Amino acid sequence: MSKILVTGGLGFIGSHTVVELQNEGYEVVIIDNLSNSTLDVLDKITSITGKKPLYENLDLKNQESVQQFFKKHHTIAGVIHFAASKAVGESVEKPLKYYHNNISTLIYVLEEMRANNIKNFIFSSSCTVYGQADSMPITEEAPFKTAESPYGKTKQMGEDIISDTCKVSDLNAIALRYFNPIGAHETAKIGELPIGVPQNLIPFVTQTAAGIRAELSVFGGNYPTPDGTAVRDYIHVVDLAKAHTVAMKRLLNKDNKTSFEVFNIGTGKGSSVLDVIKAFEKATQTKLNYKIVDRREGDITEAYADTSLAQNELKWKANISLEDALASAWQWQKTL
């Protein structure tokens, strides 16, 4: 089977995608600099699939290292690009880190793909490209609003860079705009493991339930939503990982309609922060200590996906419920 490069392949979404790719028979090469992951994830992937992926510890910000890597691995058929800094709040505080890390690395990878005649590229995009959309659910036709954070701007820029490259080369690319990935693998061997203070809701929920954190901060209780808390579309990470394998197959089979395609990847259902807390308590029989605090800079009111395009074109849809996703996140937390 084809060899696929997964950048950031030891991270949360990357590791689950590597598992799904291996389950589909692909040979996988991982690049990860361990800035937000740990090396033992490689052994855990191997224990789940029975196959050890090739791995290189490499910083994609080092252009010469990227060039050397592609010279060595010139038989790669496609690239799935996860490697990026991803915390909305941190990006507001450290914009230059985000522009450097998320944009220069993308450019270096695309340059080496062109130099080595690698034509298939999947970009880890985000619903943050829409900013606060005018209407719900959000379709792929929704215009880009001014992003609320440097992180969101790097995803908008990334898509523009890829689209412009596709116009002047034989690159074929798919940007998967995903909503809020949560949960963990059913084996509880891999899951979301933020280094330091979590930036996402679910690790905060599970760490509070486990007693690692005294209470859960709910950022903002006065949004114009039914219960006053922000609404998001929470998708299980395994459903999300499967979308990547389907998208890669689409490119390898030349089933894409245009050289640059975009798809929303979510459940199509919006859940508020309080909805998530109630669902977690029900799924795990564990009470959460939480407090509503001030809104967080960079956050929007609500975002949930219209996923009909992905269902029609990719023949993909999310299958795992919010409660099951939260239960899997709790199992993962307990193994830690």
C-alpha positions in Angstrom: 0.0 0.0 0.0 0.9 3.6 -0.4 3.3 5.4 2.0 1.7 8.3 3.8 3.6 11.0 5.8 1.8 12.3 8.9 3.3 15.4 10.4 2.5 15.9 14.0 1.7 12.2 14.0 2.3 11.6 17.8 -0.2 14.3 18.7 -3.9 13.9 19.7 -5.5 13.8 16.3 -2.3 12.7 14.5 -1.9 9.5 16.5 -5.5 8.4 16.0 -5.2 9.1 12.3 -2.0 7.0 12.1 -3.9 4.1 13.7 -6.7 4.4 11.2 -4.3 4.6 8.3 -2.5 1.5 9.5 -5.8 -0.3 9.9 -6.5 0.5 6.2 -3.2 -1.0 5.2 -1.1 2.1 4.6 2.5 2.4 5.4 3.0 5.4 7.7 5.9 7.7 8.3 5.6 10.2 11.3 7.3 13.5 11.8 6.9 15.0 15.3 9.2 17.2 17.3 7.5 16.2 20.6 6.7 19.9 21.4 3.1 18.8 22.4 3.4 15.0 22.5 5.5 12.2 24.0 7.6 9.4 22.4 5.7 6.6 24.2 2.7 7.3 21.9 4.7 5.5 19.2 4.7 2.3 21.3 1.1 2.7 22.1 0.2 3.0 18.4 2.3 -0.1 17.7 0.5 -2.0 20.5 -2.9 -1.1 19.0 -2.2 -1.9 15.3 0.6 -4.5 15.6 2.7 -2.4 13.2 5.4 0.2 14.2 5.3 3.3 12.0 8.5 4.9 10.9 9.3 7.9 13.0 11.6 10.9 12.7 12.1 13.5 15.4 12.3 16.6 13.2 11.4 20.3 13.6 9.7 21.4 10.5 10.8 25.0 11.2 14.3 23.8 10.1 14.1 24.0 6.3 17.3 22.1 5.7 16.0 19.2 7.9 12.8 19.1 5.9 14.8 18.9 2.6 16.9 16.1 3.9 13.8 14.2 5.1 12.1 14.3 1.7 15.3 13.3 -0.1 15.4 10.2 2.2 11.7 9.4 1.9 11.0 10.2 -1.8 8.4 7.4 -2.3 5.7 9.1 -0.2 2.4 9.1 -2.0 0.6 11.7 0.2 1.0 14.0 3.2 -1.4 14.7 6.1 -0.3 17.9 7.8 -1.2 18.2 11.5 2.0 19.8 12.8 1.0 23.2 14.2 0.5 25.1 17.4 -3.2 24.9 18.2 -4.3 26.9 21.3 -6.5 29.8 20.6 -5.7 31.6 23.9 -2.0 31.1 23.6 -2.0 32.4 20.0 -3.5 35.7 21.3 -0.6 36.0 23.7 2.1 34.8 21.4 1.1 35.7 17.8 4.7 35.5 16.4 5.1 31.9 17.6 1.9 30.9 15.8 2.7 32.6 12.5 6.2 31.2 12.5 5.3 27.7 13.6 2.1 27.3 11.5 2.9 29.1 8.3 6.7 28.6 7.7 6.4 24.9 8.3 3.5 24.6 5.8 5.5 26.4 3.2 8.6 24.2 3.7 6.5 21.0 3.4 4.7 22.2 0.2 8.0 23.2 -1.4 9.5 19.8 -0.8 6.3 18.1 -2.0 6.7 20.0 -5.3 10.4 19.3 -5.5 9.8 15.6 -5.1 6.6 15.3 -7.2 4.3 14.4 -4.3 0.8 15.4 -5.3 -1.6 14.5 -2.5 -2.0 16.8 0.5 -4.5 16.9 3.4 -4.5 20.0 5.6 -5.7 20.1 9.2 -7.9 23.1 9.0 -10.4 24.4 11.5 -13.9 25.9 11.9 -12.0 28.9 13.3 -11.6 30.0 9.7 -15.2 31.1 9.7 -14.9 33.4 12.7 -18.4 34.0 14.1 -20.5 32.8 11.2 -23.8 34.7 10.4 -25.9 31.6 10.6 -26.0 28.0 11.9 -25.2 25.4 10.9 -22.1 26.5 9.0 -21.7 25.4 5.4 -18.4 25.4 3.5 -19.8 28.3 1.5 -19.8 30.6 4.6 -17.4 33.5 4.0 -14.3 33.8 6.1 -14.9 36.5 8.7 -12.0 38.2 10.5 -10.6 35.4 12.6 -10.9 36.0 16.4 -7.3 34.8 17.0 -3.9 34.5 15.4 -4.5 30.7 15.4 -7.6 31.1 13.3 -5.7 33.5 11.0 -3.0 30.9 10.4 -5.7 28.4 9.3 -7.2 30.9 6.9 -3.7 31.8 5.5 -2.8 28.1 5.3 -5.9 27.4 3.1 -5.0 30.4 0.9 -1.4 29.2 0.5 -2.5 25.7 -0.4 -5.2 26.9 -2.8 -2.8 29.3 -4.6 -0.2 26.4 -4.9 -2.8 24.1 -6.4 -3.6 26.7 -9.1 0.0 26.8 -10.4 1.1 23.1 -9.9 -0.3 19.6 -10.0 -0.9 19.5 -6.3 -4.3 18.1 -5.2 -5.3 19.1 -1.7 -8.2 18.7 0.7 -8.7 21.0 3.7 -10.7 19.3 6.5 -12.3 22.1 8.6 -13.0 20.4 11.8 -14.9 21.4 14.8 -14.1 20.3 18.3 -12.3 16.9 18.6 -12.8 15.0 21.8 -12.6 11.5 23.2 -10.0 8.8 23.1 -9.3 5.5 21.4 -11.5 2.6 22.7 -8.3 0.9 24.0 -7.6 3.9 26.2 -4.0 3.7 25.0 -4.0 7.0 23.2 -5.9 10.2 23.9 -5.6 13.9 24.5 -2.6 14.7 26.7 -1.9 18.4 26.9 1.5 19.3 28.2 1.0 21.9 30.9 -2.4 23.6 31.5 -5.1 22.3 29.1 -6.3 24.8 26.5 -9.4 22.7 25.5 -12.5 22.0 27.5 -12.5 18.2 27.8 -9.1 17.7 29.4 -10.2 20.4 31.9 -13.4 18.4 32.5 -11.6 15.1 33.0 -8.8 16.6 35.1 -11.4 18.3 37.4 -13.3 15.0 37.7 -10.1 13.3 38.6 -9.2 15.8 41.3 -6.2 17.1 39.5 -7.8 20.5 39.2 -10.0 22.0 42.0 -12.7 23.3 39.6 -13.6 23.8 36.0 -13.8 27.3 34.7 -16.7 27.9 32.3 -15.6 30.9 30.2 -18.7 33.2 29.9 -22.2 32.6 31.1 -23.8 35.5 29.3 -23.5 34.5 25.6 -26.8 34.8 23.5 -27.4 31.0 23.7 -30.1 29.0 25.4 -28.2 28.6 28.6 -25.7 31.5 28.3 -22.6 29.3 27.6 -20.7 29.0 24.3 -21.9 26.3 21.8 -19.6 24.0 19.9 -19.8 20.9 17.7 -17.9 18.1 19.6 -16.7 15.2 17.4 -15.1 12.0 18.6 -11.4 11.9 17.5 -11.8 8.4 15.9 -14.6 9.7 13.7 -12.4 12.6 12.7 -9.4 10.3 12.1 -11.5 8.2 9.7 -12.4 11.3 7.7 -8.7 11.7 7.0 -8.3 8.2 5.7 -11.4 8.6 3.4 -10.0 12.0 2.2 -6.6 10.5 1.4 -8.2 7.6 -0.5 -10.2 10.2 -2.5 -7.0 11.9 -3.6 -5.1 8.7 -4.3 -8.0 7.4 -6.4 -8.2 10.8 -8.2 -11.9 11.1 -7.2 -11.6 14.8 -6.2 -13.7 17.2 -8.3 -11.2 20.1 -8.1 -7.6 20.5 -7.2 -8.5 22.1 -3.9 -11.5 20.9 -1.9 -12.8 21.8 1.6 -15.1 19.8 3.9 -16.6 20.5 7.3 -15.9 17.6 9.7 -18.2 17.6 12.7 -21.4 16.0 14.0 -23.8 18.7 12.8 -25.1 19.2 16.4 -24.2 22.1 18.7 -23.7 21.5 22.4 -23.2 24.2 25.0 -20.5 24.0 27.7 -23.3 23.2 30.3 -24.6 20.5 27.9 -21.2 18.9 27.9 -20.9 19.0 31.7 -24.4 17.4 32.1 -23.5 14.7 29.5 -20.2 14.0 31.2 -21.9 13.6 34.6 -24.5 11.3 33.1 -22.0 9.2 31.1 -19.5 8.8 34.0 -21.7 9.1 37.2 -19.2 11.7 38.3 -20.1 15.2 39.6 -18.1 18.2 38.3 -17.2 21.2 40.4 -17.5 24.2 38.0 -17.7 28.0 38.1 -18.8 30.4 35.5 -16.0 33.1 34.9 -15.4 35.9 32.5 -15.3 35.2 28.7 -11.9 34.3 27.2 -10.4 36.5 24.5 -10.6 34.9 21.1 -13.7 32.8 21.7 -16.8 33.0 19.6 -20.4 32.5 20.6 -21.4 29.4 18.7 -20.2 27.1 15.9 -21.6 23.9 14.6 -21.3 22.2 11.2 -23.4 21.5 8.2 -21.8 18.2 7.3 -23.9 17.3 4.2 -21.1 17.9 1.8 -18.8 15.4 3.6 -21.6 12.9 3.8 -22.4 13.2 0.0 -18.9 13.5 -1.4 -16.7 11.6 1.1 -19.5 9.1 2.1 -18.4 9.9 5.7 -20.3 10.9 8.8 -19.7 11.0 12.5 -21.1 8.0 14.4 -20.1 8.3 18.0 -22.4 10.1 20.5 -21.4 13.0 22.8 -21.9 10.8 25.9 -19.8 7.9 24.4 -17.1 10.4 23.4 -17.0 11.8 27.0 -17.0 8.3 28.5 -14.0 7.4 26.4 -12.2 10.6 27.5 -12.8 9.6 31.1 -11.5 6.1 30.6 -8.4 7.7 29.1 -8.0 10.1 32.0 -8.3 7.2 34.5 -5.5 5.2 32.7 -3.2 8.2 33.2 
